[in-house]
Amino acid sequence: MKLASQKSINQKIPEPIKKAMQLLNENNFAAYLVGGSVRDLLLQKTPSDYDIATEAKPEQTKDVFKNFSVIPTGVRYGTVTVIIEDQKIEITTYRIEADYNDYRRPSQVQYTDQIKEDLARRDFTINALAYHPEDGLLDFFGGQSDLENKLIRAVGKPIERFEEDPLRILRTLRFAARLNFSVEKETAKAMFICKHLLLKISKERIQQEFIKIITATNIKKILLMYRDIFAIIVPAIAQTFDFEQHHPYHIFDVYTHTVEVVTKVPTQLDLRLAAFYHDIAKPGTFSLDENGVGHFYGHPKLSAEIAKQSLRELKFDKKTIKQVTLLVEHHDIPIWPEKKLIKKRLARFGEETFFKLITLQKADVLGQAKTVRAERLAFLNQIEELAKTILKEKPSLDLKDLKIDGYDALALGLSGPQIGRALNQCLTAIIDEEIKNEREILLDYLNKISAQILKEI
């Protein structure tokens, strides 16, 4: 991989960042751009943020930037945030850390005047780089070479890095997946040795990394090679490992099939999560018929229940949980290229979710035997195109589309749940093309329905 030149890096560094380093230098304090921003600049990417490391102590940094807005964001750990031309810049004193008692933050922070000692505490070599517009790149641990070779390697002893903060295990997978890098052999070995330490990490932190991993483009080899680590995050996924499906449509075991489906859906979070969980209950619902063919009756519903529990444990928000479990539970719902049925499905799920279900079903097919893919994909494409044609006609698929409302039902003597029941029956009749969505027609239909409902009282 060819890395960016010093000239091109200098051109990309925002002026407020250069100004901050310049002000520190003018006050006789060394200062370098460090961490992920240096990595991204070398990879010719635009960093999301910029961090500066300096030999200046926090109070000295505050004094250097006394004419600017300064926020004491992490003074305990040597960090202050300076705002220059509306850009927030984190500036941290060179430091040595020790005793990560909570598997996240060091219990002791000792300042140092050596940038090398500061970089030695960082997680990976590709993040242990420092850069100055005039002095160029500082690379004490081979980070530049690892970038060129597309390799994630822990700084120093990998086990020590992961014992300091086990979340670094997931960060390794995140960088590997998002950058399409491989993990260095000893680093990978240490990840498996330390994987149990992930149980010490808060679910919120695990969730944040899991999201970044599961939505990465280059995720296939990560899910396959590091499946035992994912089983720490989602224990139920372990039952799918090497579970043969004994079905002519399936050439993969359940987990490998799952990975295929995950990689075939877009990188949207709800779709990726739905793909990950969609068959998680298959082993628990497995049965063989008299011909030796495997079946998994009821697995979508049970998979949805497992997904809901797992996502709750990982502290996902209610909206995401609801959408993912809906997609999982209905991932194999029957849909045919028949107008009335598609309208019913559109009315039931809504346009966005309907098409996501089709997308998930297509991915599911792509994870099956090649002999059935072409026919099934053509079938789903036909459904998708018909649905688009139906939507162009702007059909009435929701109660709000009706030319009548609850007041009309109320005027006929209905109340409470009766009103919703009557209006839904009207909508169903329209979707089934029994009546048209015209006010006079609907009022007549509503009158008949109301009479029937009132008779039941």
Stockholm file with secondary structure:
# STOCKHOLM 1.0

chainA/1-457         MKLASQKSINQKIPEPIKKAMQLLNENNFAAYLVGGSVRDLLLQKTPSDYDIATEAKPEQTKDVFKNFSVIPTGVRYGTVTVIIEDQKIEITTYRIEADYNDYRRPSQVQYTDQIKEDLARRDFTINALAYHPEDGLLDFFGGQSDLENKLIRAVGKPIERFEEDPLRILRTLRFAARLNFSVEKETAKAMFICKHLLLKISKERIQQEFIKIITATNIKKILLMYRDIFAIIVPAIAQTFDFEQHHPYHIFDVYTHTVEVVTKVPTQLDLRLAAFYHDIAKPGTFSLDENGVGHFYGHPKLSAEIAKQSLRELKFDKKTIKQVTLLVEHHDIPIWPEKKLIKKRLARFGEETFFKLITLQKADVLGQAKTVRAERLAFLNQIEELAKTILKEKPSLDLKDLKIDGYDALALGLSGPQIGRALNQCLTAIIDEEIKNEREILLDYLNKISAQILKEI
#=GR chainA/1-457 SS CCCCCHHHHHHHSCHHHHHHHHHHHHTTCCEEEETHHHHHHHTTCCCSCCEEEESSCHHHHHHHTTTSEEEEEEGGGTEEEEEETTEEEEEEECEEEECCTTSSSCSEEEECSCHHHHHTTSSBGGGSCEEETTTEEECSSSHHHHHHTTEECBSSCHHHHHHHCTHHHHHHHHHHHHHTCEECHHHHHHHHHHGGGGGGSCHHHHHHHHHHHHTCSSCHHHHHHTHHHHHHHSGGGGGGTTCCCCCTTCCSCHHHHHHHHHHHSCSCHHHHHHHHHTTTTGGGGCEECTTSCEECTTHHHHHHHHHHHHHHHTTCCHHHHHHHHHHHHTTTCCCCSCHHHHHHHHHHHCHHHHHHHHHHHHHHHHTSCHHHHHHHHHHHHHHHHHHHHHHHTCCCCSGGGSSSCHHHHHHTTCCTHHHHHHHHHHHHHHHTTSSCSCHHHHHHHHHHHHHHHHHTC
#=GC SS_cons         CCCCCHHHHHHHSCHHHHHHHHHHHHTTCCEEEETHHHHHHHTTCCCSCCEEEESSCHHHHHHHTTTSEEEEEEGGGTEEEEEETTEEEEEEECEEEECCTTSSSCSEEEECSCHHHHHTTSSBGGGSCEEETTTEEECSSSHHHHHHTTEECBSSCHHHHHHHCTHHHHHHHHHHHHHTCEECHHHHHHHHHHGGGGGGSCHHHHHHHHHHHHTCSSCHHHHHHTHHHHHHHSGGGGGGTTCCCCCTTCCSCHHHHHHHHHHHSCSCHHHHHHHHHTTTTGGGGCEECTTSCEECTTHHHHHHHHHHHHHHHTTCCHHHHHHHHHHHHTTTCCCCSCHHHHHHHHHHHCHHHHHHHHHHHHHHHHTSCHHHHHHHHHHHHHHHHHHHHHHHTCCCCSGGGSSSCHHHHHHTTCCTHHHHHHHHHHHHHHHTTSSCSCHHHHHHHHHHHHHHHHHTC
//
